[in-house]
């Protein structure tokens, strides 16, 4: 009778679908460059098994370099809400569960697009940086770093045919003289414009400022990755900090760990106690309980020390401050 109804033990064999997302990346890198090798928009519930394998070959030199080079491969997950608080609903297209508010009585409007910009905006910004001879944090031309970042993120060609600095940009990044080449032969020049998804760029900048920047020397530039201000009705205006290649800082030591100031903000000053209107570093003649305070003076061309008034009690040299707070 125990096997009369076997349906109570029935199970549906469920399993996850698996996909091979492995890829091979070939690139060159300078010391300190933070380069994105792979990115993907992850759907909630997905699981990833991540492993990395790499091989590095250094440039041959005449003699042994006798130096040590460390390479780090890190993996990060960046929630979309850190890029824009209303961005999750741009993927789910659900208005019943908005996660941000526009006012005290209304939710934020649902985004119908992800942050985007046409190729022309990126081309124009790189052109402006080259015209101004802007350099990055390592002293290289801005076009070299920005083109390398966009290339590593898979943006393809991003220089317009009407870009007046396309020859200099190509020379900075590829070292290729395009004087005798047509635009169709230049790998950086695109034929027709399209709108680009800016999430990979913003994610790269977010990771840098959260994990690599030196907060004691660098300001946190939230505008380089956060677009909470964007209402989804137009493209994003590209700025230099959005497409700037970042570098890792040197490890802190006795020299590189120096601070820009002895403390944050202005120097702390204790208030005056005996004479509040005067500096707390001045010394006065004073004895507790007498109420008589005299300024201690040393007249010009004299070694004598006098006070500006007299008292019937013995007074001692006393600092115009209360040091009990720091003892």
C-alpha positions in Angstrom: 0.0 0.0 0.0 3.0 2.3 0.4 3.4 2.5 -3.4 -0.2 3.1 -4.1 0.3 6.8 -4.8 3.9 7.4 -6.0 3.1 11.0 -7.1 3.9 12.3 -3.6 7.5 11.5 -4.4 7.5 12.8 -7.9 10.2 15.5 -8.7 10.7 17.6 -11.7 14.4 17.4 -12.8 15.4 21.1 -13.2 18.8 22.3 -14.1 20.5 25.5 -15.1 21.5 26.2 -18.7 25.2 26.8 -19.0 27.0 28.9 -21.6 30.7 29.1 -22.4 31.5 32.8 -22.2 35.3 32.4 -22.4 37.3 34.6 -24.7 40.8 35.5 -25.5 42.2 39.1 -25.3 45.5 40.2 -26.8 46.7 43.6 -25.8 49.7 45.6 -24.7 49.9 47.6 -21.5 52.1 50.1 -19.8 53.0 50.0 -16.1 50.1 51.1 -13.9 47.4 51.1 -16.5 43.9 49.9 -15.4 42.5 48.1 -18.4 39.0 46.5 -18.7 39.5 43.0 -20.3 35.9 41.8 -20.2 32.4 43.1 -19.3 28.9 41.8 -19.4 25.5 42.9 -18.2 24.4 40.3 -15.7 20.8 39.3 -15.1 19.7 38.7 -11.5 19.9 35.1 -10.6 22.7 34.3 -13.0 25.8 32.5 -11.6 29.3 32.8 -13.0 32.2 30.5 -12.6 35.2 32.8 -13.2 38.8 31.8 -13.8 41.6 33.6 -15.5 44.7 32.5 -17.2 47.2 34.8 -18.7 50.7 35.0 -20.3 52.8 38.1 -20.4 55.8 38.8 -22.5 58.0 41.8 -21.8 59.9 43.9 -24.3 63.4 42.4 -24.9 66.3 44.5 -23.6 70.0 44.2 -24.0 70.6 43.1 -20.4 68.6 41.6 -17.6 66.2 44.2 -16.2 66.4 42.8 -12.6 63.0 44.1 -11.7 59.8 42.6 -10.4 56.5 43.2 -12.1 53.2 42.3 -10.5 50.0 41.9 -12.4 46.5 41.8 -10.9 43.3 40.6 -12.4 40.3 41.6 -10.4 36.6 41.0 -10.9 33.8 43.4 -9.9 30.0 43.4 -9.9 28.6 46.9 -10.1 24.8 47.3 -9.4 23.1 49.4 -12.1 21.5 51.6 -9.4 24.9 53.1 -8.7 25.1 54.4 -12.2 21.5 55.8 -12.1 19.0 55.3 -9.4 16.2 54.8 -11.9 18.2 52.5 -14.2 16.9 49.1 -13.0 13.4 49.9 -14.4 14.9 50.7 -17.8 15.6 47.0 -18.1 12.5 45.6 -16.4 10.1 48.2 -17.9 8.0 48.0 -14.7 6.3 51.1 -13.3 4.7 49.4 -10.3 7.9 49.1 -8.4 10.0 52.2 -8.8 12.9 52.5 -6.5 13.5 56.3 -6.6 11.4 59.4 -6.1 11.2 62.6 -8.1 9.4 64.6 -5.4 7.5 64.1 -2.1 4.4 62.9 -4.0 5.7 61.3 -7.2 8.0 58.5 -8.3 10.8 59.1 -10.8 9.8 58.7 -14.4 10.5 55.3 -15.9 13.5 55.4 -18.2 12.9 53.9 -21.6 16.6 53.9 -22.6 20.0 53.2 -21.0 22.4 56.1 -20.9 23.7 56.6 -24.4 25.6 59.0 -26.6 26.2 59.2 -30.3 29.6 58.5 -31.7 30.0 62.1 -32.7 29.9 63.3 -29.0 32.9 61.0 -28.2 34.7 62.1 -31.3 34.2 65.8 -30.5 35.4 65.4 -26.9 38.6 63.6 -27.9 39.2 66.3 -30.6 38.8 69.0 -28.0 41.3 67.4 -25.6 43.9 66.9 -28.3 43.4 70.6 -29.5 44.1 71.7 -25.9 47.1 69.3 -25.6 45.5 67.6 -22.6 47.5 64.8 -21.0 46.4 62.1 -18.6 47.7 61.3 -15.1 50.8 59.6 -16.4 51.7 62.4 -18.8 50.6 60.7 -22.0 48.4 62.3 -24.6 44.7 62.2 -23.6 43.8 60.6 -27.0 46.1 57.6 -26.3 44.4 56.7 -23.0 40.8 57.4 -24.1 41.2 55.5 -27.4 42.7 52.5 -25.5 39.9 52.5 -23.0 37.2 52.6 -25.6 39.0 50.0 -27.7 39.3 47.6 -24.7 35.6 48.0 -24.0 34.7 47.0 -27.5 33.4 50.3 -28.9 35.2 49.8 -32.2 35.7 52.9 -34.4 34.8 56.2 -32.7 36.5 59.0 -34.6 34.4 60.9 -37.1 35.4 61.6 -40.7 35.0 65.4 -40.0 37.3 65.2 -36.9 40.0 67.8 -37.6 42.5 66.0 -35.2 42.0 62.5 -36.5 45.6 62.3 -37.8 47.0 63.3 -34.4 44.6 61.0 -32.6 45.6 58.0 -34.7 49.3 58.8 -34.3 49.0 59.0 -30.5 47.1 55.7 -30.1 48.4 53.5 -33.0 51.6 55.3 -33.9 50.3 55.2 -37.5 50.9 58.0 -39.9 47.6 58.4 -41.9 48.8 61.1 -44.2 48.6 58.8 -47.2 45.7 56.8 -45.9 42.0 57.3 -46.7 39.4 57.3 -43.9 38.2 53.9 -45.0 41.7 52.5 -44.2 41.9 54.1 -40.8 40.7 51.6 -38.1 39.6 54.4 -35.8 37.4 56.3 -38.2 33.7 55.2 -38.5 31.5 55.5 -41.5 28.1 56.2 -40.1 27.2 57.3 -36.5 25.3 55.1 -34.0 24.2 55.5 -30.4 26.6 53.9 -27.9 25.7 52.2 -24.6 27.7 54.2 -21.9 27.3 51.7 -19.1 30.7 50.0 -19.6 32.4 53.4 -19.5 30.5 54.5 -16.3 31.2 51.1 -14.7 34.9 51.5 -15.3 35.0 54.9 -13.7 32.9 53.7 -10.8 35.3 50.8 -10.1 38.3 53.2 -10.2 37.0 55.7 -7.8 35.8 53.1 -5.3 38.8 50.8 -5.3 41.8 52.4 -6.9 41.8 56.1 -6.4 43.8 57.7 -3.6 41.1 59.6 -1.7 43.8 61.7 0.2 45.0 63.2 -3.0 42.2 62.8 -5.5 38.7 64.2 -5.4 35.9 61.7 -5.9 34.4 62.7 -9.3 30.9 61.2 -9.1 29.9 63.0 -12.3 32.3 60.8 -14.2 30.0 57.8 -13.7 26.7 58.8 -12.1 23.8 60.1 -14.2 21.0 60.4 -11.7 20.3 63.8 -13.4 19.5 62.1 -16.7 15.8 61.9 -17.5 16.2 59.6 -20.5 14.9 62.1 -23.1 18.2 62.8 -24.8 21.8 61.6 -25.1 24.5 62.1 -22.4 26.9 64.9 -22.9 30.4 63.4 -22.9 33.1 64.9 -20.7 36.8 64.2 -20.5 36.6 62.5 -17.1 34.1 59.9 -18.4 36.4 58.5 -21.1 39.7 59.0 -19.3 42.1 56.1 -18.8 43.0 55.6 -15.2 46.2 54.4 -13.5 46.9 52.5 -10.3 48.7 54.3 -7.6 52.2 53.2 -6.4 52.1 51.2 -3.2 52.4 53.5 -0.2 55.8 53.8 1.5 57.6 56.4 3.6 57.6 58.8 0.6 54.5 57.9 -1.4 52.4 57.8 1.8 52.9 61.5 2.5 49.7 63.5 3.0 48.8 66.8 1.3 48.2 68.4 4.7 48.8 67.5 8.3 45.0 67.2 8.8 41.8 67.7 6.9 40.5 71.2 6.9 42.0 74.2 8.6 44.4 73.9 11.6 42.5 73.6 14.9 42.9 76.5 17.2 42.0 76.5 20.9 39.9 79.6 22.0 41.3 82.2 24.3 40.2 81.8 28.0 41.7 84.6 30.0 41.2 87.2 27.3 38.9 85.7 24.6 39.6 88.5 22.1 43.4 87.8 22.1 45.3 84.8 20.6 45.3 81.6 22.7 49.1 81.5 22.4 49.7 84.7 24.4 50.9 84.5 28.0 49.4 86.6 30.8 50.0 87.2 34.5 47.2 85.5 36.3 46.3 83.6 39.5 43.2 81.6 39.8 40.5 83.2 42.0 41.9 86.7 41.8 40.2 87.8 38.6 43.2 90.1 37.8 44.7 89.5 34.4 47.8 91.4 33.2 49.5 91.5 29.9 53.2 90.5 30.1 55.3 92.9 28.1 59.0 93.2 27.1 59.7 96.8 26.0 62.0 97.6 23.1 65.7 97.7 23.8 65.1 96.3 27.3 65.5 92.9 29.0 63.0 93.7 31.7 59.6 92.0 31.7 56.7 94.0 33.0 52.9 93.9 33.2 50.4 96.5 32.3 48.7 96.5 35.7 49.3 95.6 39.3 47.7 93.1 41.7 47.7 92.6 45.4 48.2 88.8 44.8 51.1 86.9 43.4 50.5 86.2 39.7 52.1 83.5 37.5 52.7 83.4 33.7 49.7 81.6 32.4 48.8 80.6 28.8 45.7 82.1 27.4 44.1 78.7 26.7 42.6 75.7 28.4 44.8 72.6 27.6 42.7 70.2 29.7 40.9 69.1 26.5 44.0 67.6 24.9 45.6 66.0 28.0 
